[in-house]
Amino acid sequence: MQVVNSYKVKIVNMNDCLKETIEIYRKVVSYFINVVTSERELLEKLSSKYRVNLIEHLTHTTKDNPHPEYDGFDR
């Protein structure tokens, strides 16, 4: 699995309305990074299409998947 680095940039004069969106975005990214890190060995064996499908199955509640392994995302 390829490791990608990122960097942090401060947005100057950010409107208050963006603060909440950025907080939500950071929580979601952190959540999925934890899932991917935990399931790394399994995900490495799959093509990118199947990786996305597996991550969706592991994290999203559906009619056919009422109790995903990582059930905190849909709350």
N, C-alpha and C positions, 0 to 999 in steps of 0.2 A: 504494500500500500504506500503510495506516495505521500510524504509529509509536506504540508504547505505552511509557510510562515506568513504572518500578517503583521500589520503595524497599526498603531493607534494614532489618530489624528484628532486634535481638538477642534470642534466647530466653534468659531468665534461668534458672539452675539446670537447664540442659539435661542430660538423662541421657546417659551415654556411648553408649548404644545408638542414639541419634538422630544422633550425629556422623557415623557411616558413611553412614547414609541421606541425610543432608543433603549430604555430599560427592558421593555418586553422583548425586543430583538436580541439583546444580550442574554437574557434568560433562556430564550429558545435555542440560540446557538450553543450556549453552555450545556443545555439539556441534551442536544443531539450529539455534541462532542463526547459527552459521557457515555451515551449509548454506543456510539461507534467505537470508542476506546474499549469498552467492555466486551464488545462482540468482534473485535478486530480479527482474531484468528479465523472466525467463520466468514467474515466479510471478504477477507483476502482471497478466498477460494472462489468467489463469485464474480461474474461480469458486472459492470456498472448498472445495467438494467435490473439484474436480480438483487444487487445491493440495495437499490432504492426500494424495491418491493419488500425485501426483508425488513428494512428499517421501518417502513410504513406498517408492516404486520406487527412488529415488535412494540410499536408506540401508539397506534391508533385503535380506538374502540370502534367496532363495527357490528352489524347484526351477526355476521359469521365469526367474528373475533371479539366476543364480549369482554374478555379478560386478557388484554395484551400483557406481555412480560413486563414492560415498562409502562405502567398505566397512569403516570402523572401528567402526561402532556395534554390530554383532552379535558382537563379540569380547569 
